Amino acid sequence: MTTDPYAALGVSRDASTDDIRKAYRRKAQRAHPDRKGGDAERFRAIQEAYDILSDPARRSRYDETGDTGRPRDTDADALNYAASVLRATIDGMHNVETTDLVNLMGARVKQDMDKQRHNKIQAEAVLSKRSKVMERLSDGPLKTMIAQDIASLNDTIKTIE
């Protein structure tokens, strides 16, 4: 999502959860791709904005850092996030020690690494379960589908490493 979630829903930053829900429903109905004049891309942006603003933790994180909580696919995204955190930190504190900034960035990197490790463990557990199911199946469309799922999980695990 490239726009501000508040702008996507047309609400102010101090809008209540009820106001956000009402704005979401109104905008989502108008933009729904199944309706005449609906726009799938706009609908996705509205949905993502609502996902961010309806979750108190994600809303708070967005308000503080501008981070939408979406997974970052590239190193450039991670660097942009780090730069935004650094800018927000510097803007908020004028007498910041360099070691404080290094500690802040190090903590964020550690948190991201822990999350990746957790995601890898989850993917490996799902892979193990899928493999056991696959062994018991005879040839057919379900076995083919599970084989594709296993290949996808293997690719996911490789990208996490």
N, C-alpha and C positions, 0 to 999 in steps of 0.2 A: 504494500500500500504506500503510495507516495504522498498522500494528503494527510493533513491533521485529522485525527478521528473526530474531534469536536466539530471541525468544519464539515466533514463528511456527513455528520448527523444534523448539522445546523443548530447545535446547542452551545451554550456558553461553558466556560471552564468550571463554573460553580453550579452547574446543573445537577439536580437531584437524580437519583437512580430512576425514579418514576418518570421524570422528564426525558431522560435518555431512552428509556424503554418506549415511551410514546413516540418520540421522534424516530426511533428505529422502525417501529411498526409502520408508521406513516410512510417513511421513505422506502422501506423494503417493499411495501405493497406497490408503490408506483414504479419501482425499478425492477420488479421481479421479471425474469426472462420469459415466463409463461404468459405474461400479460402483454397486450398490444402496446407497443412503444417501450417495452421493457429493455433493459440493457444488462447483460450478464456481468460485464466488467464493473459497472457501477454498483450492481447488486452485491458483488463480492467485496467491494470497497466498503459498502455500508455494513455488511455482515462483519467484516474484520474490525471496523470501527466499533461496532456494538460489542464484539467479543472483548476488545480492550477495555472499553469504558464500563462494561457491566461487571467486570471482575475487579474488586477493590484493590487487589495487589498489583495487577497489571496497570490499572489506571494510575495508581500512585507512582509506579515505576516510570510510566510514560510522562506524568507531570514533572517528575524530578529530573529525568535524563533524556526524555524523548525516545527511549527504547520501547518498541512495540511488543517485544517479547517473541518475535518471530525468529525462527532459527536462521542463522547467518550461513549462507551457502559458500561464501568465498572469503579469502583472507582480506580482500579489500573491504568487505562489509565489516569484518571484525576490527580492522584498523579504523574505519569510519566511526564505529561504535566507541572504540577506545578514545579517539579524538574528541567525540562529543562528551564523553564522561570527563575527560581532562578539561575541556572548555567549561563545562558546568561547574566543576570543582574550583577552577581558577576564578570564574565569575563570582562564585559564592563565597570564596575565602581569599582575602588579600594577603595574609601573612602565612602562606602555606610553605612548609618546609619541603625540600626536594624529596627527602626520605619518606614523608607522608604520601606524596604522590606515587612514589615507587611502590610503597606498601599497598596503596589502594589499587594500583594496576596489577600488582602481583596477586592480590586477593581475588580480583576479577578473573585473571587468567587461571588461577587454581580452581575457582568455581566452575569455569567453563570446562576445564579438563575433567573435573569430577563428574560433571553432567555427561560428558562424552563417555567416560568410563561406565557410568550407570546405563546409558543408552546401549552401549556395546554388550553389557551383561544381559540386559533385557532381550536384545536381538538374538544373542546366543541361546538364551533359554527358549525363545520361540522357535528358533531353528532346530533345537534338540527335539522339541515336541512334534514339530512338523515332520522331522525325519523318522520318528517312531511311527507316526500315523502312516507315512508313505510306505514303510516296510510292510504294513499289514494290508495295504490296498492291492487289488488286482488292477491290471491295465485298464485304463478308461479315462474319461474326461476329468474326473475328480483327481486322479493321480497326476495327470498332466498339469492341472491347475496348481496342485500342491508343489510339483516340481518347479514350476515357474516362480512360485512364492519362495521356495528355498533358494533358488538362484538369486532372486532379488534380495533376500536377507543376507546371503553371502556377499553380495556387492555392497550392501549397507555396512556390514562389519568391516570390509576392506577399506571403505572410505573413512570410517571412524579411526582405524589404526593409523 
